[in-house]
Amino acid sequence: MKEILAIIRPGMISKTKQVLDALGYPSITATSVVGRGKQKSFIDEVKVIKNNEELYSYNDQMRYVPKRLVMLVVPDEDVNLVVEALMKVNHTGNYGDGKIFICPIENSVRVRNKEEGLEAIL
């Protein structure tokens, strides 16, 4: 099993959920996060609340850029399919399209009935 962590644009979360659901992966965890890439970001590149001082610095650049972090665990054989789908739905060709990380998972356990491994995630 692998955990897929995808950092995407906030406006792409609905399309991403639809694609993952169509692939048979409706169970995801998503959260709002902030961060920045090496290119940084100028204020006009993203739409956020302008009075949030935590996000902005003095020189009209954002300290952090709002993003969404999507997490899901998939069987090894489906990793490429899911990653390709995430790339296709989130690609604009511009800075800030996001990143995808793939991490190994040793085991999973469903709390409700103690199922383990793939049975716990499918």
C-alpha positions as a printed NumPy array, in Angstrom:
array([[  0.   ,   0.   ,   0.   ],
       [  1.033,   3.585,  -0.599],
       [ -0.111,   6.881,   0.839],
       [ -0.556,   9.605,  -1.745],
       [ -0.26 ,  13.181,  -0.517],
       [ -1.309,  15.783,  -3.072],
       [ -0.921,  19.501,  -2.502],
       [ -3.266,  21.246,  -4.918],
       [ -4.91 ,  24.587,  -5.609],
       [ -7.96 ,  25.283,  -3.405],
       [-10.2  ,  25.72 ,  -6.446],
       [ -9.376,  22.231,  -7.727],
       [-10.631,  20.226,  -4.755],
       [-14.117,  19.548,  -6.198],
       [-12.777,  18.229,  -9.514],
       [-10.175,  16.181,  -7.656],
       [-12.822,  14.573,  -5.429],
       [-14.978,  13.751,  -8.463],
       [-12.085,  12.08 , -10.29 ],
       [-10.998,  10.062,  -7.253],
       [-14.596,   8.978,  -6.658],
       [-14.907,   7.872, -10.297],
       [-11.732,   5.796,  -9.881],
       [-13.225,   4.05 ,  -6.868],
       [-11.457,   6.082,  -4.183],
       [-14.17 ,   8.179,  -2.517],
       [-12.454,   7.953,   0.897],
       [ -9.978,  10.788,   1.202],
       [ -8.807,  13.2  ,   3.834],
       [ -8.512,  16.836,   2.781],
       [ -7.407,  19.835,   4.763],
       [ -6.595,  23.48 ,   4.181],
       [ -2.876,  24.195,   4.394],
       [ -0.523,  27.072,   3.643],
       [  2.981,  26.942,   2.266],
       [  5.075,  28.177,  -0.601],
       [  7.236,  26.916,  -3.4  ],
       [ 10.581,  28.225,  -4.468],
       [  8.994,  30.838,  -6.726],
       [  7.166,  32.454,  -3.766],
       [  3.987,  34.233,  -4.752],
       [  2.767,  37.688,  -5.513],
       [ -0.437,  38.885,  -3.886],
       [ -2.476,  39.068,  -7.095],
       [ -1.782,  35.417,  -8.   ],
       [ -4.164,  33.946,  -5.439],
       [ -7.505,  34.934,  -3.979],
       [ -7.521,  35.061,  -0.19 ],
       [ -8.76 ,  37.353,   2.508],
       [ -6.595,  40.473,   2.143],
       [ -6.583,  41.337,   5.857],
       [ -4.904,  38.111,   6.957],
       [ -1.55 ,  39.468,   8.145],
       [ -0.131,  35.973,   8.699],
       [ -0.132,  35.364,   4.948],
       [  1.472,  38.622,   3.808],
       [  4.849,  40.26 ,   4.191],
       [  5.83 ,  43.887,   3.737],
       [  6.969,  43.66 ,   0.092],
       [  3.711,  42.62 ,  -1.599],
       [  4.649,  38.979,  -1.547],
       [  2.809,  36.322,   0.348],
       [  4.603,  34.567,   3.158],
       [  2.426,  31.528,   2.476],
       [  0.049,  30.446,  -0.268],
       [ -3.271,  28.763,   0.59 ],
       [ -3.504,  25.2  ,  -0.748],
       [ -5.394,  21.963,  -0.105],
       [ -3.72 ,  18.766,   1.062],
       [ -5.45 ,  15.605,  -0.134],
       [ -4.428,  12.289,   1.438],
       [ -5.434,   8.764,   0.509],
       [ -4.058,   5.237,   0.718],
       [ -4.21 ,   2.975,  -2.323],
       [ -2.988,  -0.516,  -3.241],
       [  0.434,  -0.573,  -4.89 ],
       [ -1.015,  -1.537,  -8.265],
       [ -3.254,   1.572,  -8.388],
       [ -0.629,   4.176,  -7.497],
       [  0.23 ,   5.122, -11.078],
       [ -3.437,   5.352, -12.067],
       [ -4.288,   7.643,  -9.145],
       [ -1.186,   9.815,  -9.563],
       [ -1.797,  10.242, -13.295],
       [ -5.417,  11.203, -12.615],
       [ -4.359,  13.728,  -9.961],
       [ -1.818,  15.224, -12.35 ],
       [ -4.308,  15.44 , -15.21 ],
       [ -7.08 ,  17.119, -13.22 ],
       [ -4.773,  19.577, -11.416],
       [ -2.445,  20.569, -14.276],
       [ -2.713,  24.158, -15.541],
       [  0.896,  24.564, -16.63 ],
       [  1.416,  27.477, -14.244],
       [  3.419,  27.847, -11.069],
       [  1.475,  26.54 ,  -8.099],
       [ -0.11 ,  23.469,  -9.696],
       [  1.095,  21.5  ,  -6.685],
       [  3.128,  18.494,  -5.684],
       [  2.405,  14.808,  -5.18 ],
       [  4.264,  12.65 ,  -2.689],
       [  4.064,   8.855,  -2.501],
       [  4.933,   7.149,   0.776],
       [  5.011,   3.452,   1.74 ],
       [  2.423,   2.211,   4.238],
       [  3.261,  -0.825,   6.355],
       [ -0.262,  -1.608,   7.502],
       [ -3.711,  -0.16 ,   8.085],
       [ -6.356,  -1.097,  10.628],
       [-10.054,  -0.287,  10.521],
       [-10.986,   0.695,  14.075],
       [-14.608,  -0.452,  13.777],
       [-13.957,  -4.128,  13.074],
       [-10.156,  -4.555,  13.242],
       [ -9.774,  -5.39 ,   9.539],
       [ -6.167,  -4.997,   8.454],
       [ -4.217,  -4.291,   5.29 ],
       [ -6.066,  -3.722,   2.033],
       [ -9.37 ,  -4.825,   3.587],
       [ -9.171,  -1.824,   5.92 ],
       [ -8.876,   0.714,   3.102],
       [-11.156,  -0.748,   0.433]])
